[in-house]
């Protein structure tokens, strides 16, 4: 009995150590990937086409250039499947992969043929960069709302 107890204790201790090491490696990898995502956010904030789009009366040309730039960022990072840009007024919505639309005061993204409500306006203003898991009956997504550092 004592041998069996000792063997079980050694096995579980070794298994716990292995799990901790795997979680630590995952965390380090995920932190590195998130740093790359925030670099993309910074680059999009400094993107000339998006800056001109905000001030331009003719949005079609700069919209297409901005979507092209956003698509290049999604191609460069495996964590990002889509980037959505919604202008402050809500009149202009850009997405580089999936269709995004506004119905009443809510925003939806079409994932796998099913609309998924995006909780725009609830996140991104507290300088916290929250990640939010949203789902409905058919699909789900993990959304990152980078801080905009303003109430707009």
Beta strands, then each sheet from edge to edge (+ up, - down):
strand 1: 84-86
strand 2: 93-95
strand 3: 100-103
strand 4: 106-111
strand 5: 114-118
strand 6: 131-135
strand 7: 140-144
sheet 1: 1+ 2-
sheet 2: 3+ 4- 5+
sheet 3: 6+ 7-
end
